[in-house]
Amino acid sequence: MTDNNLLRMLRGQEVNLHDIDPGLHRARVCIGWEAPEMDQGFPVDLDGSCFLLGRDGRVRKDADFVFYNNLETDGGVVRHYGDTLTGGEGDRETIDIDLEALHFDIEKVAFTVTIHNSEERQQNFGFVKNAYIRVLNLDTKAELARHDLTQSAGSDNAFVFGELQRVGMGWRFKAVGQGSAGGLYQIARDFNVNVAPL
């Protein structure tokens, strides 16, 4: 068992998951946050998503965008367990990935969290607290890596929390923690998803 203090990663850090756990075959990625139920008279709804990316940093097809309206891809190789409408203690949204079954041309899986209808409701991550992403071995439930977003989010309404990156026959996790102001729509377009405004 790895010392839990070593699992907490700073922005930009990377860790080889198979060095920590050579028996890793399937990963569970959990995302959590705390946020008020209402802000300026509107509900606060954060959404976790992931994008399966090729070497060029883009999706191969629109179905490689896994989110609340597309909960799985490639026959369940990647599976999202649904939208949580409120933020509180503990994991809020969960995505499982069969790493060995991911198609060979998937080089990276990016995990994002965005605020639903953020521009219309004028909401941002400034009031979101204790946001994090953690990676588990799905079979053993052992936590392998964790990144807590501690920096000020300012006016950002979208974040790439972290990435799984293919390394030879294995995978590493990178703590990204990169914010932007374009919401889920802009992130999806940046990853080349043909998506209508959300």
CORFEN-V120132 format. One record per residue. N is the residue number from 1. PHI is phi in whole degrees, 0 to 359 (none if undefined). PSI is psi as a letter, one per 40 degrees, with the letter a starting at -180 (none if undefined). Layout:
N_PHI_PSI ; N_PHI_PSI
This chain:
1_none_h ; 2_281_i ; 3_302_h ; 4_300_d ; 5_295_d ; 6_280_e ; 7_279_d ; 8_281_h ; 9_252_i ; 10_273_i ; 11_305_h ; 12_93_e ; 13_286_i ; 14_231_i ; 15_217_h ; 16_279_h ; 17_294_d ; 18_281_e ; 19_290_d ; 20_286_d ; 21_219_g ; 22_299_e ; 23_271_e ; 24_288_h ; 25_238_d ; 26_229_h ; 27_247_i ; 28_243_h ; 29_252_h ; 30_246_h ; 31_236_h ; 32_223_i ; 33_192_i ; 34_238_h ; 35_207_i ; 36_294_i ; 37_289_d ; 38_227_i ; 39_212_h ; 40_54_f ; 41_84_e ; 42_243_i ; 43_294_i ; 44_259_h ; 45_232_h ; 46_263_i ; 47_234_h ; 48_268_h ; 49_216_i ; 50_217_i ; 51_231_h ; 52_270_h ; 53_242_i ; 54_274_a ; 55_299_d ; 56_276_e ; 57_78_e ; 58_233_i ; 59_291_i ; 60_282_d ; 61_204_i ; 62_299_d ; 63_292_e ; 64_282_e ; 65_261_h ; 66_254_h ; 67_204_a ; 68_297_e ; 69_256_e ; 70_211_g ; 71_280_e ; 72_205_i ; 73_218_i ; 74_52_f ; 75_68_f ; 76_94_e ; 77_301_d ; 78_240_h ; 79_225_h ; 80_261_h ; 81_264_e ; 82_105_i ; 83_279_h ; 84_257_h ; 85_273_e ; 86_230_i ; 87_252_h ; 88_198_a ; 89_292_i ; 90_88_i ; 91_295_h ; 92_259_d ; 93_220_i ; 94_225_h ; 95_228_h ; 96_256_i ; 97_224_h ; 98_275_g ; 99_298_d ; 100_287_d ; 101_265_e ; 102_299_h ; 103_302_i ; 104_300_d ; 105_271_e ; 106_273_h ; 107_263_d ; 108_204_i ; 109_235_h ; 110_260_h ; 111_248_h ; 112_237_i ; 113_227_h ; 114_227_i ; 115_261_h ; 116_295_h ; 117_54_f ; 118_296_d ; 119_289_d ; 120_298_d ; 121_268_e ; 122_55_f ; 123_248_i ; 124_211_i ; 125_284_e ; 126_299_d ; 127_256_e ; 128_273_h ; 129_241_i ; 130_52_f ; 131_281_i ; 132_204_i ; 133_226_h ; 134_222_i ; 135_242_h ; 136_239_i ; 137_284_h ; 138_300_d ; 139_282_d ; 140_256_e ; 141_67_e ; 142_287_h ; 143_280_h ; 144_255_d ; 145_200_i ; 146_209_h ; 147_230_h ; 148_261_h ; 149_277_h ; 150_254_e ; 151_283_i ; 152_295_h ; 153_268_e ; 154_56_b ; 155_262_e ; 156_293_i ; 157_239_e ; 158_209_i ; 159_220_h ; 160_271_h ; 161_284_d ; 162_193_i ; 163_220_i ; 164_267_h ; 165_234_h ; 166_288_h ; 167_228_h ; 168_60_b ; 169_267_e ; 170_238_a ; 171_222_i ; 172_238_i ; 173_245_h ; 174_244_h ; 175_278_h ; 176_268_c ; 177_59_f ; 178_256_h ; 179_264_i ; 180_208_i ; 181_249_e ; 182_263_e ; 183_71_a ; 184_297_d ; 185_302_d ; 186_292_d ; 187_299_d ; 188_300_d ; 189_294_d ; 190_299_d ; 191_270_e ; 192_74_f ; 193_278_h ; 194_277_g ; 195_231_i ; 196_283_i ; 197_308_h ; 198_270_none
